[in-house]
């Protein structure tokens, strides 16, 4: 049996709001502000969720420890991200879900040394929650906020509690493999 967490209508509305600090503006402005944050906080790990934000980080000279991508931007196919990963994990994670496989793989990726890519067949959006839960305190998780900028989630005990609360409120479905 596989346990699948499902996005509920209530959570879908709630998750439209940023889960961390919204940095509004252009690519150039958001990357400048992120660089200042990284220089100031020296995060334990940098985890990027999403193709565009991952590409923007890499193109701006950041070296994220983990990128979680699905080769889509706004649900439209894009060229695979050029990323010199030491490990690549491929997983299935349907839209609006967090599968056990995805959860365990993101945990493994975040816990790995070196640069890691998680390539998702499906959708990676909700894996932001798992990235925060898996990352060491003092890390940052970055994802894109469509048409607004980027969201930076400092990984703290409080942000982990917030993400666990969201995961706990997701629906559940058991499925045979």
SULJO-V353816 format. One record per backbone hydrogen bond with DSSP energy under -0.5 kcal/mol. CO is the residue of the C=O (numbers start at 0). NH is the residue of the N-H. Records with the same first field share a line. If there is no record, write none. Layout:
CO=NH, NH
//
This chain:
1=3, 174
2=99
3=172
4=97
5=170
7=11
8=12
9=13
10=14
12=15
13=16
19=21
20=22, 151
21=23
22=149
25=29
26=30
27=31
28=32
29=33
30=34
31=35
32=36
33=37
34=38
35=39
36=40
37=41
44=139
45=64, 65
46=141
47=49, 67
48=143
49=53
50=54
51=55
52=56
53=57
54=58
55=59
56=59, 61
57=60
64=115
65=47
66=68, 117
67=49
68=119
70=77
71=50
72=75
75=72
80=82
82=84
86=116
88=118
90=120
92=122
93=96
95=6
97=4
98=102
99=103
100=104
101=105
102=106
103=107
104=108
105=109
106=110
107=111
108=111
114=85, 86
115=66
116=88, 118
117=68, 119
118=90, 120
119=121
120=92
123=126
124=127
125=128, 129
126=130
127=131
128=132
129=133
130=134
135=138
137=43
138=154
139=46
140=152
141=48
142=150
143=145
144=147, 148
147=24
148=144
149=22
150=142, 152
151=20, 153
152=140
153=155
154=137
155=159
156=160
157=161
158=162
159=163
160=164
161=165
162=166
163=167
164=168
165=169
166=169
170=5
172=3
174=1
//
